[in-house]
Amino acid sequence: MTAYNQVGESPPSNLVQAKVAFQAPAAPRNLSATALADGSVKLAWTAPPGGAVNHWIHLRDVTSGATGFTRHPFPVSGQTTTLTELFNGHTYEFQGDRGQRRWRRPAERGRDCHGTARATGSRDRLTATPQSDGSIKLSWSAAERAKSYWVYRRDVTFGHEQFSRYHQPFGATTATLNDLHDGNVYEFKVAAVGDGGEGPAGAVVTATAKVTPPGAPTGLKAEAGSGTVKLTWTPPVGAQYVLGLPA
C-alpha cells in the first residue's frame, strides 16, 4: 500500500499475502421424502446453522435401473421442495448437498420413496334424481386430480348382487342413465379416475326409474265445419301423442 498528500504519493510498503478460503457449510439433517397423492414427492430437511444458502437435490430412479444420481436443474433456497416431474409408480432415492457438502437420507430411516398419483377427494353428495322419461340423473362433487369418473349401478329389483360399471367414463360431474327398466329400483356409486388409476367409490344412493304420465292437454277448442269438427289444443310436456275421446 502507499500514502499520499498534496505533494505526492509515497513509495509502497512491505508486501504481505493472504489466502482467501470459504468454509464449507455443515451438512443438513433429517432429510425426509413423502409421496403425495398427485404423484409428486415432497422433500423436507433441517438446515445447518450459518445463514441462508442454496441446496441442490439429487435423485435416482430405482425402478428404471439408474445407477447414478442426477442433480435437479434448479437449487432450493428453503428447507422444503416438491418434485413433480416423476414417473407414476416409480421408486426414487434422494440426496442433496449444500455448497460442497452432500447429505443423504440414512438407510436406517428408509431412503426410498414410492409415489403413486391417484384421484382422491369426495364423490360424496352423490344424488340420483328420477326423470319423467324413465331416466335417472346422477350428480356428484368433483374429486381432486380426477380426469374422469366411472359410474356403477346395481338393479335391486332384478336381484343383482354385484355392481356393474357403465360402459364408458364420464368427464363431467353429472350423468343421465337412460337404459333402465321402468319401475325398477337401482343403486348407484361413483369412482374418480386420475393419472394413477381409479380411486375408491363414494357413498351408494338409491333411486327408482319411473316413466311419469304426461299432464292433461290445455286450450282445447272445437270448430264446427261441414259435417266435421276441428279440434285444436296445446299438448303437455313429454306427450308423444294425444287420444281424443267423444263425450
Salt bridges, closest charged atoms under 4 A:
ASP61 OD2 - HIS90 ND1 2.92
GLU93 OE1 - ARG60 NH2 2.84
GLU93 OE1 - ARG104 NH2 3.41
GLU93 OE2 - ARG111 NE 2.84
ASP97 OD2 - HIS58 NE2 2.94
ASP97 OD2 - ARG102 NH2 3.79
GLU144 OE1 - ARG145 NH1 3.26
ASP179 OD1 - ARG153 NH1 3.08
GLU187 OE1 - ARG154 NH2 2.85
ASP195 OD1 - LYS147 NZ 2.62
GLU198 OE1 - ARG165 NH1 3.54
